[in-house]
Amino acid sequence: MTWVLGAALGSGLLLLVSPRLWPARRTARSGRDRWAPARARLALAGLRRVPIPAFILVSVLVGLVLAGVSLLITSVPLVGILTAVVGSALPWILVSMRATARRRERSALWPDAVDHLVAAARSGLAVPDAVGSLGRQGPEDLRADFREFARDYARSASWGGALDRLKATLDDAVADRVLE
């Protein structure tokens, strides 16, 4: 009886730790990018060309410098640790604040963009050409994104794919509604 109880307990423990010991193998990599939200936040803040590892390195360095300064001033390790955490979070907070401000500014630009789209459609331009013309005549802050859309559409000739990439680049609910 003790053998059965021991075997049951052992197999139960083995089943509990088996996902950690032998993780499931992924045959195909999922299409989801774990850094996509951070990359989108950086792009919205106007830091599209900053690589994620470089931004993380800067965040860690800011945290370490602030921790060192606080340790020199106070000589209290706990204050240094807390300062390091806050200092490492500071670049992320600043990027989030800038992204929120730019999103607010961009939402005010959409009435002008819609007016340009309506004028282009009334003049007889095709819808892809009208959207691409915003890269030349649209609001200044949106021109670069629409120029990229025009290049993307000219390269691929896929309206749906180019439009989806534009919506992902703009990352704005108002843009999604206008472009649908």
N, C-alpha and C positions, 0 to 999 in steps of 0.2 A: 504494500500500500504506500509506503514512503517513497518507493521508486516511482510510482505513478504520479504522486503529488510533486516530487522533485522534477520529473520530466515535464509536467504541465507548467510548473512555475518557470523552469528554464526556457521552454518554448515560448511562453508568454513574454518573458523578458527579451528573448531574441526577436520576437515580432515587434516589440516596442522600439528597439534600437536598430533594426534592420534598415529603415529608411536613411539613417545616418551612416551606417556602415557600407551599404550598397545602394547609393542613390540611383534613381532611374536615369538611364542614358537617353539623351535627346538625339534623335536621328536627324531632325532638321531644326536649324536654329530659328527661333521665333522671330518674326519681323519687327518685334517691339524693341525700340531703343530705350535703354534705361535712362539715358541722359537727355532724352528728347524734351522733357519739361524744362530742365535747366538751360538747354540750348535755345529753346523758344523764349525763355525769360531774358536771356542775354541778347538775343536778336531784337526783342521788343524794346530793350533798353538802349539799343543802338550799338551794341558790342557784338555784332554778328561774327566778326573775324577773330574774336578771342577764343582760343581753344579751351575746352573744359578743364583739362589737366593744368594748364597755366593759371586759370582762374582759381582752381583749388589750391595750387601752390602759393599764389598770392594771398589767399585767405589764411592759410596756415602760417605764412611768414608774418602777416599782420598780427595774428594771434600771439605768435612767439615774441615779436618785438614788444607788443603791449604787455605781455606777461613779464618779460625781462625788466621793463621800465617799472611796472608796479612792484616787482620784487625788490628792485633797487630802492624804491621809495619807502615801502612798508615793511619789508623783510618778513612778510607773512605768506607762507606757501599757499594757503587756501585762497587768499586774495589773488595771488598770481595765477592759480588754476582757473578761478572764475573770470579773471581778466582775459586769459587765453581763450576761453570759450566764447566770451562776448566779442573779443577781437577777431576771432575766426568767423563769427557770424556777421560781423559788421559789413564786409563787402557784399554778402548775399542780401542783407537788409537794404543797403544802398541801391543795389541793382533792382530789387523789387520795388523800391520807392520810385526809381526812375522809370521803370517799366509801367507802373501804374499811372504816373504823370503823362508819359507818352501815349498810353492808351486813351486817356482822357482828352489829350490834345487831338489825337487822330479821330476820335469820335466826332469832334466838332468839324472835321474836314469833309465828312461824307455827304452833306447836302450839296457842296460844290461839285464833288465827284459825280453825284447823281445828275446834277444839272448838265455836266459835260457829257455824260452817257446819253441822256435824253436828246441833247442837241446833235450828237453824232448819229444817233439812230434816226432822227428826223431828217438829217441830211442824206440819208441813204446808205450809210456805212453798215457793213455786216457787224453782227454783235461782237465777234472776236476782234475785229479791227477797231470797233468803238472802245472796247475795254483796253486794247493795246494803245490807243491814242491818248489814254490818260497818262501814259509815260511821257508824252510831250506837252500836253495841255492841262493836265490835272493839277490838283493841289501839290505844292512843292514837296511836302513830306511823303507823299504817296508815289511820287514819280519813279523813284528807283525800283520799287516793287513792281510797278506796272511795266516798266522797261524790261525787267527780268521776265515778266509774264510774256511780253511780246517776243522776246528772244526764244523763250521756251516753246511757245506756240509755233513759231516759225521753224524751229528745229524738229519738233515732233509731229506737228500737224494734228495733235490730239487735243481737242477742245476740253474734254472732260479731265484729262490728266493734267493739263496746264492750269486749268481752273482750280483743281484740287490742290495743286502745289501753291498757287497764289493764295488760296484761303489759308493754307497751313502757314505760309510766310506772314500773312497779315495778322493771323491769330486774333481776330476781332469778331464779336458776334454781329455787329452792324455790317461788317464786310460780308459775312456769310449770308445775311439776309439780302443784301443788295446784289451779290453775285449769283444767288440762286435764281 
